[in-house]
Amino acid sequence: MPRFGTTWHLPGTAGVLVVMTSTEQNRTVLITGSTSGIGAATARALAGQGWRVVVTGRDRARGQAVVDDIAGGGGWAVFVPSDLTAPPEELRVFASEATQAAGGQLDAVVHNAALCPPVNTVSLSDDDLEATLAVNIRAPHVLTAALAPSMVQRGDGAIVVIGSWMAHVGHPFVGLYSASKAAEIQLARSWAAEFGPAGVRVNTVSPGATRTPINEDSGDVITQMTANIPARRPGTPDEIAAAVVWLLSGQANYLHGAEIPVDGGITATRTQ
Ligand SMILES: NC(=O)c1ccc[n+]([C@@H]2O[C@H](COP(=O)([O-])OP(=O)(O)OC[C@H]3O[C@@H](n4cnc5c(N)ncnc54)[C@H](OP(=O)(O)O)[C@@H]3O)[C@@H](O)[C@H]2O)c1
């Protein structure tokens, strides 16, 4: 059940008691791929709403920087390293470590980490093929299977999948990435059907072309892609994070299995 009126000590404010009244205060969330880009922005945004955030990724330095940033702003975060190409048994160990780091309970999971090898089908290496399938599909599946049951048991929880506008178009580049995003979006619909009746809401936020490290080598492509869309520009990580914050809030309680395109209108208006 949502926790109301929690009283706790903010980091760096010894002796100062803060009374939290919103349903989001003191709830816990694991955000995969939160060492960078959209995931890091989502970590900061959710921490700003009082969520206790488990930051994860392979890069400890970037992860710790996100944690320090959140703590500096009066929020709560902890870094737990993960390599989502790991086999299922190691992912289950990570799920357990993340739960313990959160204080023994995770109220929400954001499946955000993804790989997008910048090549076409013919050029994709076998290693990149395996890693993309592992990070983009296998890891969210294994982590959900590990973490959803306790949410179901409590009758309360939420899962957000970060999809992509590219799941809805045929593109001559990054075909496997697009297909993996379509698979994640479909998993979210299936999880909504599987876990929704037990009180666990599952939804997708699908960003449009957004400037982050995942596409930093494709700057001109991002500019071209967005030049004629309704928003006339790429998205920002903060704009994507805002949709996740809303989906995890009590204001979105009636959303199950939905996909929210935060894409400047690219999916709705794309003509080629
Ligand atoms: N940017 C866009 O235009 C755009 C558009 C549509 C959808 N999206 C989606 O938005 C999400 C975030 O993308 P982004 O643009 O923010 O990308 P990003 O800045 O490159 O971040 C990707 C994150 O995934 C993590 N990651 C990658 N491989 C990993 C692995 N093997 N194990 C654990 N973590 C791993 C990275 O952490 P480490 O490097 O620390 O491992 C990093 O934190 C993705 O799901 C992407 O598909 C992005």
PDBQT file of the ligand as one rigid body, heavy atoms in Angstrom, charges set to zero:
ROOT
HETATM    1  N1  LIG A 301      18.308   8.539 -27.084  1.00  0.00    +0.000 N 
HETATM    2  C1  LIG A 301      17.323   8.286 -27.954  1.00  0.00    +0.000 C 
HETATM    3  O1  LIG A 301      17.200   8.918 -29.006  1.00  0.00    +0.000 OA
HETATM    4  C2  LIG A 301      16.328   7.204 -27.636  1.00  0.00    +0.000 A 
HETATM    5  C3  LIG A 301      15.201   7.085 -28.452  1.00  0.00    +0.000 A 
HETATM    6  C4  LIG A 301      14.270   6.108 -28.194  1.00  0.00    +0.000 A 
HETATM    7  C5  LIG A 301      14.452   5.258 -27.113  1.00  0.00    +0.000 A 
HETATM    8  N2  LIG A 301      15.562   5.377 -26.339  1.00  0.00    +0.000 N 
HETATM    9  C6  LIG A 301      15.709   4.444 -25.223  1.00  0.00    +0.000 C 
HETATM   10  O2  LIG A 301      16.014   5.143 -24.038  1.00  0.00    +0.000 OA
HETATM   11  C7  LIG A 301      16.750   4.287 -23.164  1.00  0.00    +0.000 C 
HETATM   12  C8  LIG A 301      17.966   5.011 -22.641  1.00  0.00    +0.000 C 
HETATM   13  O3  LIG A 301      18.789   5.357 -23.730  1.00  0.00    +0.000 OA
HETATM   14  P1  LIG A 301      19.796   6.573 -23.681  1.00  0.00    +0.000 P 
HETATM   15  O4  LIG A 301      19.612   7.316 -24.945  1.00  0.00    +0.000 OA
HETATM   16  O5  LIG A 301      19.698   7.290 -22.392  1.00  0.00    +0.000 OA
HETATM   17  O6  LIG A 301      21.196   5.785 -23.786  1.00  0.00    +0.000 OA
HETATM   18  P2  LIG A 301      22.581   5.913 -23.049  1.00  0.00    +0.000 P 
HETATM   19  O7  LIG A 301      22.833   7.318 -22.598  1.00  0.00    +0.000 OA
HETATM   20  O8  LIG A 301      23.581   5.264 -23.938  1.00  0.00    +0.000 OA
HETATM   21  O9  LIG A 301      22.363   5.013 -21.757  1.00  0.00    +0.000 OA
HETATM   22  C9  LIG A 301      22.291   3.627 -21.871  1.00  0.00    +0.000 C 
HETATM   23  C10 LIG A 301      22.379   3.059 -20.482  1.00  0.00    +0.000 C 
HETATM   24  O10 LIG A 301      22.342   1.637 -20.584  1.00  0.00    +0.000 OA
HETATM   25  C11 LIG A 301      23.362   1.090 -19.764  1.00  0.00    +0.000 C 
HETATM   26  N3  LIG A 301      23.863  -0.156 -20.313  1.00  0.00    +0.000 N 
HETATM   27  C12 LIG A 301      24.269  -0.404 -21.573  1.00  0.00    +0.000 A 
HETATM   28  N4  LIG A 301      24.739  -1.648 -21.657  1.00  0.00    +0.000 NA
HETATM   29  C13 LIG A 301      24.641  -2.185 -20.422  1.00  0.00    +0.000 A 
HETATM   30  C14 LIG A 301      24.997  -3.452 -19.873  1.00  0.00    +0.000 A 
HETATM   31  N5  LIG A 301      25.572  -4.417 -20.604  1.00  0.00    +0.000 N 
HETATM   32  N6  LIG A 301      24.758  -3.667 -18.576  1.00  0.00    +0.000 NA
HETATM   33  C15 LIG A 301      24.195  -2.708 -17.792  1.00  0.00    +0.000 A 
HETATM   34  N7  LIG A 301      23.845  -1.502 -18.255  1.00  0.00    +0.000 NA
HETATM   35  C16 LIG A 301      24.083  -1.246 -19.560  1.00  0.00    +0.000 A 
HETATM   36  C17 LIG A 301      24.460   2.141 -19.743  1.00  0.00    +0.000 C 
HETATM   37  O11 LIG A 301      25.191   2.042 -18.541  1.00  0.00    +0.000 OA
HETATM   38  P3  LIG A 301      26.775   1.682 -18.477  1.00  0.00    +0.000 P 
HETATM   39  O12 LIG A 301      27.420   2.297 -19.672  1.00  0.00    +0.000 OA
HETATM   40  O13 LIG A 301      27.208   2.255 -17.155  1.00  0.00    +0.000 OA
HETATM   41  O14 LIG A 301      26.821   0.189 -18.485  1.00  0.00    +0.000 OA
HETATM   42  C18 LIG A 301      23.669   3.445 -19.765  1.00  0.00    +0.000 C 
HETATM   43  O15 LIG A 301      23.385   3.868 -18.455  1.00  0.00    +0.000 OA
HETATM   44  C19 LIG A 301      17.066   3.022 -23.978  1.00  0.00    +0.000 C 
HETATM   45  O16 LIG A 301      16.126   2.021 -23.655  1.00  0.00    +0.000 OA
HETATM   46  C20 LIG A 301      16.856   3.460 -25.411  1.00  0.00    +0.000 C 
HETATM   47  O17 LIG A 301      16.481   2.396 -26.246  1.00  0.00    +0.000 OA
HETATM   48  C21 LIG A 301      16.511   6.333 -26.566  1.00  0.00    +0.000 A 
ENDROOT
TORSDOF 0
